[in-house]
Amino acid sequence: MTDTIASSTPLITGPVQQYIEALLRRSLDDRLSHLERIEQLEKDGHRIIDAGQTYGEAWEITDWRTGELIERGIGGDKGYDMAVRRLDPAGKWILHENVDNDDDQEAVEPVGVPASFADLLQDWLSLTSTPDEDVAAVVGWSVEEVARHREED
């Protein structure tokens, strides 16, 4: 039994459909591994943050999980670094974009799909402007199942 629920006859079958399905499954696996890594880091006492410049020399730091504004300021990188040292002297904060999955998974191989077309399919799936409904129609999955596989943190 697969983790898909057929919603209709897929528009595309064969290697292209199988490649898209493999990309969707990999996306879900990667996201779940990423979330597990974050949970472990939090259990170990770390706080996951988002941070960056908001305009010019202005910056802000937010809690990744809650969205709570921790600090905002000016002074570019120097001001930001000073605030982080002051607010996180134990060095327990980890920038969300720096959380890795320790992921040794190999890339999804486009068996039977030309490499340039495989690149196009990867781009198509990664675009937020690509509706889940379109992906569902192409592979024959339910819209809900596609959305679950394409969801982002």
Sequence and secondary structure as in RCSB ss.txt:
>XXXX:A:sequence
MTDTIASSTPLITGPVQQYIEALLRRSLDDRLSHLERIEQLEKDGHRIIDAGQTYGEAWEITDWRTGELIERGIG
GDKGYDMAVRRLDPAGKWILHENVDNDDDQEAVEPVGVPASFADLLQDWLSLTSTPDEDVAAVVGWSVEEVARHR
EED
>XXXX:A:secstr
  S  B S  SS THHHHHHHHHHHHHHHHHHHHHHHHHHHHHTT EEEEEEEEETTEEEEEETTT  EEEEE S
HHHHHHHHHHHH TT  EEEGGG            TTS HHHHHHHHHHHH TTS HHHHHHHHTB HHHHHHHH
   
